């Protein structure tokens, strides 16, 4: 199911709920400041995201944690591109580093 052209669908997949909340907050702030329509779904495991994609859910952009418990973000991104032929989707594999002072 592809989203309408006026809304960008984003998925965040990270096992750290704090990181998910931070990233989701940045996206919500961007939405507010720029009057955009970005819709965010959050997943805490690769398996849950995969299950949702198998139902036909479509995302325009994915933020994938590189250190997921069962499957790392690079493997997950490659599997998504291969299994669902999502060549046009933007996949961002990232490591969230927190500086402690």
PEURZI-V946162 format. One record per run of one state. SS is the DSSP state (helix for helix, strand for strand, loop for the rest). FROM is the first residue (numbers start at 1). TO is the last residue. If there is no record, write none. Layout:
BEGIN
ss-><SS:SS>
from-><FROM:FROM>
to-><TO:TO>
END
This chain:
BEGIN
ss-><loop:strand:loop:helix:loop:strand:loop:helix:loop:strand:loop:helix:loop:strand:loop>
from-><1:8:14:17:35:38:44:46:55:61:66:73:85:90:95>
to-><7:13:16:34:37:43:45:54:60:65:72:84:89:94:101>
END
